């Protein structure tokens, strides 16, 4: 009977403590990985959005100014 009591006190104290520490470390690593992935995805999204906005601005500006020749009324060049 003494052996069983010693066994359960050993299992409950060290084994459970090791599992708790292991789960906490895994949770920390998982949370860090999630935040890193979100930061990388955010940077990629911002870069793509910036590129799209720049191309939209260039397209709009070239459409509003179709030629680089300035027309002066009454003057023929």
C-alpha positions in Angstrom: 0.0 0.0 0.0 2.9 2.3 0.7 4.2 1.7 -2.8 1.0 2.9 -4.4 0.8 6.0 -2.3 4.4 6.9 -3.2 3.7 6.1 -6.8 0.7 8.4 -7.0 2.4 11.2 -5.1 5.3 11.0 -7.6 3.0 10.9 -10.6 0.8 13.6 -9.5 3.6 16.0 -8.5 6.2 15.7 -11.3 4.3 14.3 -14.2 1.4 16.8 -13.9 3.8 19.7 -13.4 5.8 18.7 -16.5 2.6 18.4 -18.6 1.4 21.8 -17.4 4.8 23.4 -18.3 4.8 21.7 -21.6 1.3 22.9 -22.5 2.1 26.5 -21.4 5.3 26.5 -23.6 3.4 25.0 -26.5 0.7 27.7 -26.1 3.3 30.4 -26.0 5.0 29.2 -29.1 1.6 28.8 -30.9 0.5 32.3 -29.9 3.8 33.8 -31.0 3.6 31.9 -34.3 0.0 33.2 -34.8 1.0 36.8 -34.2 4.0 36.5 -36.5 1.9 35.0 -39.3 -0.7 37.8 -38.9 2.1 40.4 -39.0 3.6 39.0 -42.1 0.2 38.7 -43.8 -0.6 42.3 -42.8 2.6 43.5 -44.4 2.0 41.6 -47.6 -1.6 42.9 -47.7 -0.4 46.5 -47.1 2.2 46.2 -49.8 -0.3 44.8 -52.4 -2.8 47.5 -51.5 -0.2 50.2 -51.9 0.8 48.8 -55.3 -2.8 48.7 -56.4 -3.5 52.2 -55.2 -0.4 53.4 -57.1 -1.4 51.7 -60.3 -4.9 53.1 -60.0 -3.5 56.6 -59.5 -1.3 56.2 -62.6 -4.2 54.9 -64.6 -6.5 57.8 -63.6 -3.8 60.4 -64.2 -3.0 59.1 -67.7 -6.7 58.9 -68.6 -7.3 62.5 -67.5 -4.3 63.8 -69.5 -4.3 61.8 -72.7 -1.6 63.7 -74.4 1.4 65.8 -73.2 0.7 68.5 -75.9 -0.8 71.7 -74.5 -3.4 73.2 -76.8 -3.7 76.9 -76.9 -6.9 78.3 -78.4 -6.3 80.2 -81.7 -2.7 78.9 -82.2 -1.9 76.2 -84.6 1.4 74.4 -84.2 
